């Protein structure tokens, strides 16, 4: 490929080599339609394809969100109902999804396998450029909104409708949408691109199609490729779709918003009926930050965010907390849009405190600016930012696809958004100048925030929203004459018939497939080299880390009482945030930023061969550049051995913030917590997880906060005793993932007291003999369901074929029964090597119905096994799922976890062989497992009272 070449309809217009990106960024433009195509030719095995469209909303109906879902529901070449799901079932993808942003919609896929990659690109191209939505209204009804007529009374339903009911129950999402409305009164950014549940039903099928025809055009797209892409195959494939279009000049534009002087709104948000509204108000303050093109300014604001607000001891955050008027304050820079903005949120306060809180920020920020910023600390913040940019999550090409699309849609140079070196250099050059203090004065001292949103708690809001929804439905029905109502019912009947009609064999045969022979016969190995010196040892996981070292310290707590686990978990939250014998908390924070990037201290739980036992460890992990490693090791050992638990106010602040964070997690992602809680009744590892990061942990946090003064002294003594007992060299195991092993990590053994090894190999739990049925009430429009148990109670044990069973349950059964027909946004089944089986649903309007679906799994599997169609697609996708694309950090930490479970590479290979040998006869043998699970599993639902009103009397119910 060279400049000027015309290749499969694309003219090669540019080539920019980039050492930082590890390759060449090619610019090609489609001759007929003008569609730009960028390819980062970096030789990476994992290949990425993305097509993005600039989608500029004009109302709150969420039309582009519904389109994102709908175009993946069948196309002309692949006329199956759910090609997206079929690809999940059958491909070896490392990424398969779609995104709706505020101003664009993206369809990215990725795979390490060339054949699979081309298949994915083919299906996605057909989906976005030739979808069945233009011929099938039922797709719009399923994914968007409809009126269901098959219940006791008509109801609104739809996948996006239910997803957004859940999203708008989240405080952050509600604050975000209200802030956008105030900041962008004359811009499309004022609209909820995901869709406001109150507005979604007003979208018509005709309006939906018009949006598709207007915006899904090659001239309005950006195509991106990343990795070792077979361009000789992919470029002709793309041209085959683009060539069918004529160029379009009517491209959407986003007008610049003139900053508003001041805008303010007070709105309610839902809390539980028995929940006190005291100190539950949230206040958001936002202002435009400038153009997206000024990346130095945006990154500088990120640096200042961390410097001034990054910890409880950062100067501005500390000042807010010391007022006692708010439980927490956060500051962020919302980027990825044409005009980014800064966003400050005061959490758990009172509306009357707004002016005092804003004044406290101004005063503290002014003091920081007047005193000047510490040059070494600023440099440390920039170093931390650089390390974070060097440690992208996999697949990293997806983030690059988003960056390139942003740049092109904003009229900017894409490479400048992929290379961070120049901006980081500019940030460092500005240390010692007035640049940073000028920004502080501009954003936090001299100018008021132009958008102020106050969300006040309202226990009756959920009831009012339900009544308003019912009223909207009644008005919609009342607006129909007899003929219109009959037509609506006729369309609903046709929709139900379409949902219930399976794809034909001919339709299924259109999808491109892989063969089992395309699956690699080996898994990505966990390479571990044992390093020893003077009786001290560490595991080294060699990997290409670009000079970054990932170190993990594991201290065995296998002789702990289970009752101590919540305390240990909260202690792990405190470590690094409290002073030590040598440093204040602020000094520690600054020192860590000078020598580490990513950092985590937590309680790690590991399954064992016994259902009532689990390994529990205190895990401390971090990343550091090689020359900073000695300082990082010393700091981590100091935190683990010398932390002081004497500052009541600091600990109380962190306790309140942690409790609130877990509450928000449970309300927003309750499926994880419901599934964990259900399995915890029969499995020690799940019970340990529940104790350190689940509902039980949240209850412990809540109880401690409620009785803080009386319990503090006992907690402080127990916290110090736990660390004194656990953080000793006799309990320590060390690992490093890096390019080259650093012998200095062995010195960790000399940084801790010798101590005593644990006398037991696992923590023993007393588990209930009978299944539990629990419901936890939280506010919100949708709910979550979980059901599960330990398979050993059912007389079964884990094997590789169960991975295929879980894939079939998730995407062959639950997707249709719970998501498509039930309207839930998500669902899944997991059978794990922890010997557990669990079913979950996510953002589910009918969680009790979903539990019945879970219990009917055996009957469905029996019918499925009677079919003689091949199951190779499930086997292939499952094989890919058990060997995911891992970052070097994750590869090393997963190797540690595998070793802790007492497993070897031979075990992994055996699991793969079992998986690949799965057939229908073997699957049929699992029906007894599913039948037993239906009868003996525990169940847990988390959600609103309305959705859980029909629970049987034998359920234990609790307001969280």
PyMOL commands that set and color helices and strands:
alter all, ss='L'
color gray80, all
select helices_A, chain A and resi 63-70+83-90+114-129+132-134+137-143+159-167+171-183+188-190+197-200+205-215+218-220+231-242+295-309+315-323+351-371+375-389+396-409+414-418+421-429+435-445+461-478+482-500+505-508+516-518+562-574+585-595+626-642+648-668+670-679+684-693+695-706+708-726+729-731+743-751+791-794+801-820+847-855+857-866+872-881+888-900+905-916+920-924+927-936
alter helices_A, ss='H'
color red, helices_A
select strands_A, chain A and resi 6-7+10-18+23-30+36-41+47-54+93-96+99-100+104-111+146-148+155-157+221-226+263-270+281-291+328-334+339-349+451-458+529-533+536-542+548-556+599-607+613-625+732-738+763-764+773-777+783-790+826-832+836-844+938-943+956-959
alter strands_A, ss='S'
color yellow, strands_A
deselect
rebuild
show_as cartoon
